[in-house]
């Protein structure tokens, strides 16, 4: 077996979030709305004081 310090946790987490969005977006009229939500989810959070 090969042991490396890398894992795919970040990708698996992103895929899980997209799957959750797909389930909650059932009934959207356009696929563009789902894609926009996925892009918005991936944007870094901006905190203001």
Secondary structure in CASP SS format (residue, H / E / C, confidence):
PFRMAT SS
TARGET T0000
AUTHOR 0000-0000-0000
METHOD secondary structure of the structure
MODEL  1
X C 1.00
X C 1.00
X C 1.00
X C 1.00
X C 1.00
X C 1.00
X C 1.00
X C 1.00
X H 1.00
X H 1.00
X H 1.00
X H 1.00
X H 1.00
X H 1.00
X H 1.00
X H 1.00
X H 1.00
X H 1.00
X H 1.00
X H 1.00
X H 1.00
X H 1.00
X H 1.00
X H 1.00
X C 1.00
X C 1.00
X C 1.00
X C 1.00
X C 1.00
X C 1.00
X H 1.00
X H 1.00
X H 1.00
X H 1.00
X H 1.00
X H 1.00
X H 1.00
X H 1.00
X H 1.00
X H 1.00
X H 1.00
X H 1.00
X C 1.00
X C 1.00
X C 1.00
X C 1.00
X C 1.00
X C 1.00
X C 1.00
END
